[in-house]
Amino acid sequence: MISNSEIKLITSLQQKKYRSLHGCFVAEGEKLIRDLWTSGGAATHFFTTTEVLDTALPSVLISDRDLNKISSLKQANGWLAVFRIPEPVALPDDGLVLALDGIRDPGNLGTILRLCDWYGVSHVVCSPDTVDLYNPKVIQASMGSIARTHVSYSDLNQFLTQNTRTVYGAFLEGTPIQQASLPSNAVLVMGSEAHGISPEIAATIEHAITIARIEGSSGAESLNVAMATGIMLHEWHRG
């Protein structure tokens, strides 16, 4: 059974200000919840519509109707949990770091986290105007990768000018990434969907790189930022 106060709390967490106030976020779906749990996530509430036999995941059984009341999905999928927002994790001394400048679309951020998880990029630094990591659409789009990718929000200009890694930025014009020297210890900056990398951040970038259009192709003027990030990370992985 779920109380009215729990319903009020969980539905409020769909808004950023209440996530910040309570220090919690909502996750939905068995795989996502298990990923967060096994990665050390601290759950404060866990509701299911069917009995869960795994005693490591103590749950409260509720009706489909009640789950739909607290779900942000069009169709709730049987599992919903509230987790505490974890403490920030310090950047490692080396390795590739992804920096995101003004990414506004939740689906793009969630997809980028999946790509980072796939290619072994453990840390992402976001500008303050990037969409909130714990937006329900970001969490769902990450497909569990949010549990394994560390994300922080920072003044990007300050971060980039103070960091010791070589800074690369993705632009429409620059050295084709296939021809660029790509060190393992670097920062890759990806810009917003509408405007790319802002002028302030562009001034901190040491190497402009691009994804060269295939000779003879025509049509699309640019790539979706998540698609472009995937191509960039693939090339970095190839070394």
DANOR-V927960 format. One record per residue. RES is the residue in three letters. SS is DSSP state (helix for helix, strand for strand, loop for the rest). OMEGA is omega in whole degrees, -180 to 180 (none if undefined). D_CENTER is the distance of its C-alpha to the mean C-alpha in Angstrom with 2 decimals. Layout:
res=RES ss=SS omega=OMEGA d_center=D_CENTER
res=RES ss=SS omega=OMEGA d_center=D_CENTER
//
This chain:
res=MET ss=loop omega=179 d_center=32.16
res=ILE ss=loop omega=-177 d_center=29.77
res=SER ss=loop omega=178 d_center=31.16
res=ASN ss=helix omega=179 d_center=30.97
res=SER ss=helix omega=177 d_center=29.39
res=GLU ss=helix omega=177 d_center=26.57
res=ILE ss=helix omega=180 d_center=26.10
res=LYS ss=helix omega=180 d_center=26.07
res=LEU ss=helix omega=-173 d_center=23.53
res=ILE ss=helix omega=179 d_center=21.04
res=THR ss=helix omega=178 d_center=21.39
res=SER ss=helix omega=-177 d_center=21.02
res=LEU ss=loop omega=172 d_center=17.52
res=GLN ss=loop omega=179 d_center=16.42
res=GLN ss=loop omega=-176 d_center=16.96
res=LYS ss=helix omega=-175 d_center=15.05
res=LYS ss=helix omega=179 d_center=18.40
res=TYR ss=helix omega=172 d_center=19.25
res=ARG ss=helix omega=178 d_center=16.02
res=SER ss=helix omega=-179 d_center=16.89
res=LEU ss=helix omega=-176 d_center=20.51
res=HIS ss=helix omega=-179 d_center=20.26
res=GLY ss=loop omega=-176 d_center=17.41
res=CYS ss=strand omega=175 d_center=16.12
res=PHE ss=strand omega=-177 d_center=13.73
res=VAL ss=strand omega=174 d_center=14.58
res=ALA ss=strand omega=-179 d_center=13.59
res=GLU ss=strand omega=178 d_center=15.71
res=GLY ss=loop omega=-175 d_center=17.11
res=GLU ss=helix omega=-176 d_center=18.86
res=LYS ss=helix omega=-178 d_center=16.61
res=LEU ss=helix omega=-178 d_center=13.46
res=ILE ss=helix omega=177 d_center=15.83
res=ARG ss=helix omega=179 d_center=17.62
res=ASP ss=helix omega=180 d_center=14.65
res=LEU ss=helix omega=-178 d_center=13.74
res=TRP ss=helix omega=-177 d_center=17.49
res=THR ss=helix omega=177 d_center=18.35
res=SER ss=loop omega=176 d_center=15.72
res=GLY ss=loop omega=179 d_center=17.59
res=GLY ss=loop omega=-179 d_center=15.95
res=ALA ss=loop omega=-179 d_center=18.68
res=ALA ss=strand omega=176 d_center=19.45
res=THR ss=strand omega=178 d_center=21.84
res=HIS ss=strand omega=178 d_center=22.57
res=PHE ss=strand omega=-177 d_center=22.49
res=PHE ss=strand omega=175 d_center=24.19
res=THR ss=strand omega=177 d_center=25.27
res=THR ss=loop omega=174 d_center=27.86
res=THR ss=loop omega=-177 d_center=29.40
res=GLU ss=loop omega=177 d_center=30.50
res=VAL ss=loop omega=-176 d_center=28.23
res=LEU ss=loop omega=-180 d_center=30.51
res=ASP ss=loop omega=-176 d_center=28.09
res=THR ss=loop omega=177 d_center=29.44
res=ALA ss=loop omega=179 d_center=26.49
res=LEU ss=loop omega=-179 d_center=24.61
res=PRO ss=loop omega=-175 d_center=27.08
res=SER ss=loop omega=175 d_center=26.54
res=VAL ss=strand omega=-178 d_center=28.42
res=LEU ss=strand omega=178 d_center=29.86
res=ILE ss=loop omega=-179 d_center=29.67
res=SER ss=loop omega=175 d_center=30.80
res=ASP ss=helix omega=-179 d_center=28.89
res=ARG ss=helix omega=180 d_center=29.97
res=ASP ss=helix omega=179 d_center=28.50
res=LEU ss=helix omega=178 d_center=25.16
res=ASN ss=helix omega=178 d_center=25.02
res=LYS ss=helix omega=-174 d_center=25.77
res=ILE ss=helix omega=-178 d_center=22.66
res=SER ss=loop omega=174 d_center=20.22
res=SER ss=loop omega=-178 d_center=17.94
res=LEU ss=loop omega=176 d_center=18.38
res=LYS ss=loop omega=177 d_center=21.42
res=GLN ss=loop omega=-180 d_center=22.62
res=ALA ss=loop omega=-174 d_center=21.72
res=ASN ss=loop omega=167 d_center=21.50
res=GLY ss=loop omega=-180 d_center=23.38
res=TRP ss=strand omega=175 d_center=21.00
res=LEU ss=strand omega=179 d_center=19.32
res=ALA ss=strand omega=174 d_center=18.52
res=VAL ss=strand omega=179 d_center=17.76
res=PHE ss=strand omega=173 d_center=16.08
res=ARG ss=strand omega=175 d_center=16.48
res=ILE ss=loop omega=-176 d_center=13.65
res=PRO ss=loop omega=175 d_center=14.07
res=GLU ss=loop omega=178 d_center=15.64
res=PRO ss=loop omega=178 d_center=13.97
res=VAL ss=loop omega=-179 d_center=14.65
res=ALA ss=loop omega=176 d_center=16.71
res=LEU ss=loop omega=175 d_center=15.94
res=PRO ss=loop omega=-178 d_center=18.16
res=ASP ss=loop omega=-180 d_center=21.26
res=ASP ss=loop omega=-178 d_center=20.52
res=GLY ss=loop omega=180 d_center=18.19
res=LEU ss=loop omega=175 d_center=15.83
res=VAL ss=strand omega=177 d_center=13.18
res=LEU ss=strand omega=176 d_center=10.83
res=ALA ss=strand omega=-176 d_center=11.28
res=LEU ss=strand omega=-176 d_center=10.01
res=ASP ss=strand omega=173 d_center=12.95
res=GLY ss=loop omega=177 d_center=12.85
res=ILE ss=loop omega=-172 d_center=10.20
res=ARG ss=loop omega=-174 d_center=11.39
res=ASP ss=loop omega=-178 d_center=10.68
res=PRO ss=helix omega=180 d_center=8.29
res=GLY ss=helix omega=178 d_center=8.95
res=ASN ss=helix omega=179 d_center=8.24
res=LEU ss=helix omega=179 d_center=4.68
res=GLY ss=helix omega=179 d_center=4.48
res=THR ss=helix omega=178 d_center=7.08
res=ILE ss=helix omega=177 d_center=6.07
res=LEU ss=helix omega=177 d_center=4.13
res=ARG ss=helix omega=179 d_center=7.49
res=LEU ss=helix omega=178 d_center=9.39
res=CYS ss=helix omega=178 d_center=8.68
res=ASP ss=helix omega=-179 d_center=9.73
res=TRP ss=helix omega=-175 d_center=12.62
res=TYR ss=helix omega=174 d_center=13.80
res=GLY ss=loop omega=175 d_center=13.67
res=VAL ss=loop omega=-170 d_center=11.58
res=SER ss=loop omega=-176 d_center=10.97
res=HIS ss=strand omega=176 d_center=9.97
res=VAL ss=strand omega=177 d_center=7.91
res=VAL ss=strand omega=-175 d_center=9.93
res=CYS ss=strand omega=172 d_center=9.38
res=SER ss=loop omega=-179 d_center=12.53
res=PRO ss=loop omega=-179 d_center=13.61
res=ASP ss=loop omega=172 d_center=13.73
res=THR ss=loop omega=-178 d_center=10.10
res=VAL ss=loop omega=-177 d_center=9.08
res=ASP ss=loop omega=180 d_center=8.62
res=LEU ss=loop omega=-173 d_center=5.64
res=TYR ss=loop omega=168 d_center=8.39
res=ASN ss=loop omega=-177 d_center=9.62
res=PRO ss=helix omega=-179 d_center=11.05
res=LYS ss=helix omega=175 d_center=10.14
res=VAL ss=helix omega=-177 d_center=6.32
res=ILE ss=helix omega=-179 d_center=7.36
res=GLN ss=helix omega=-179 d_center=9.95
res=ALA ss=helix omega=-179 d_center=8.43
res=SER ss=helix omega=177 d_center=6.35
res=MET ss=loop omega=177 d_center=9.99
res=GLY ss=loop omega=-178 d_center=9.95
res=SER ss=helix omega=176 d_center=7.72
res=ILE ss=helix omega=-180 d_center=5.96
res=ALA ss=helix omega=-174 d_center=9.62
res=ARG ss=loop omega=-179 d_center=10.03
res=THR ss=loop omega=-179 d_center=7.48
res=HIS ss=strand omega=-177 d_center=8.50
res=VAL ss=strand omega=175 d_center=6.94
res=SER ss=strand omega=178 d_center=9.84
res=TYR ss=strand omega=-173 d_center=11.28
res=SER ss=loop omega=169 d_center=14.56
res=ASP ss=loop omega=-173 d_center=17.36
res=LEU ss=helix omega=-180 d_center=16.40
res=ASN ss=helix omega=179 d_center=20.08
res=GLN ss=helix omega=-180 d_center=21.11
res=PHE ss=helix omega=-175 d_center=18.53
res=LEU ss=helix omega=-179 d_center=19.51
res=THR ss=helix omega=-178 d_center=23.20
res=GLN ss=helix omega=-176 d_center=23.33
res=ASN ss=loop omega=-177 d_center=21.39
res=THR ss=loop omega=179 d_center=23.66
res=ARG ss=loop omega=173 d_center=21.65
res=THR ss=strand omega=-174 d_center=22.64
res=VAL ss=strand omega=176 d_center=20.48
res=TYR ss=strand omega=177 d_center=19.88
res=GLY ss=strand omega=179 d_center=18.76
res=ALA ss=strand omega=-179 d_center=18.35
res=PHE ss=strand omega=175 d_center=21.16
res=LEU ss=strand omega=177 d_center=23.38
res=GLU ss=strand omega=-179 d_center=26.13
res=GLY ss=strand omega=176 d_center=26.29
res=THR ss=strand omega=177 d_center=27.07
res=PRO ss=strand omega=-174 d_center=26.04
res=ILE ss=helix omega=179 d_center=23.39
res=GLN ss=helix omega=-178 d_center=25.77
res=GLN ss=helix omega=-175 d_center=28.35
res=ALA ss=loop omega=171 d_center=26.37
res=SER ss=loop omega=-173 d_center=26.62
res=LEU ss=loop omega=-179 d_center=23.19
res=PRO ss=loop omega=180 d_center=23.40
res=SER ss=loop omega=-179 d_center=21.22
res=ASN ss=loop omega=-173 d_center=20.93
res=ALA ss=strand omega=170 d_center=19.18
res=VAL ss=strand omega=175 d_center=16.49
res=LEU ss=strand omega=-179 d_center=15.22
res=VAL ss=strand omega=175 d_center=14.54
res=MET ss=strand omega=-175 d_center=13.21
res=GLY ss=strand omega=-176 d_center=14.56
res=SER ss=strand omega=-178 d_center=14.21
res=GLU ss=loop omega=-173 d_center=15.12
res=ALA ss=loop omega=-170 d_center=18.51
res=HIS ss=loop omega=-178 d_center=19.68
res=GLY ss=strand omega=180 d_center=18.03
res=ILE ss=loop omega=-178 d_center=18.09
res=SER ss=loop omega=-179 d_center=20.11
res=PRO ss=helix omega=-179 d_center=23.62
res=GLU ss=helix omega=-180 d_center=23.09
res=ILE ss=helix omega=179 d_center=20.25
res=ALA ss=helix omega=-179 d_center=22.17
res=ALA ss=loop omega=-179 d_center=25.06
res=THR ss=loop omega=-173 d_center=23.30
res=ILE ss=loop omega=-177 d_center=22.46
res=GLU ss=loop omega=-177 d_center=25.01
res=HIS ss=strand omega=175 d_center=24.48
res=ALA ss=strand omega=179 d_center=23.65
res=ILE ss=strand omega=-178 d_center=22.66
res=THR ss=strand omega=173 d_center=22.44
res=ILE ss=loop omega=-175 d_center=22.28
res=ALA ss=loop omega=175 d_center=25.95
res=ARG ss=loop omega=178 d_center=27.11
res=ILE ss=loop omega=-177 d_center=29.34
res=GLU ss=loop omega=179 d_center=32.92
res=GLY ss=loop omega=180 d_center=34.57
res=SER ss=loop omega=179 d_center=31.47
res=SER ss=loop omega=177 d_center=31.28
res=GLY ss=loop omega=-174 d_center=29.49
res=ALA ss=loop omega=-180 d_center=25.78
res=GLU ss=loop omega=-178 d_center=25.42
res=SER ss=loop omega=178 d_center=21.81
res=LEU ss=loop omega=170 d_center=18.75
res=ASN ss=loop omega=-175 d_center=15.61
res=VAL ss=helix omega=178 d_center=12.95
res=ALA ss=helix omega=177 d_center=10.82
res=MET ss=helix omega=-179 d_center=14.27
res=ALA ss=helix omega=178 d_center=15.28
res=THR ss=helix omega=179 d_center=12.42
res=GLY ss=helix omega=179 d_center=13.42
res=ILE ss=helix omega=179 d_center=17.00
res=MET ss=helix omega=-178 d_center=16.56
res=LEU ss=helix omega=177 d_center=14.94
res=HIS ss=helix omega=179 d_center=17.67
res=GLU ss=helix omega=178 d_center=20.32
res=TRP ss=helix omega=-180 d_center=19.19
res=HIS ss=helix omega=179 d_center=19.35
res=ARG ss=helix omega=177 d_center=22.80
res=GLY ss=loop omega=none d_center=23.84
//
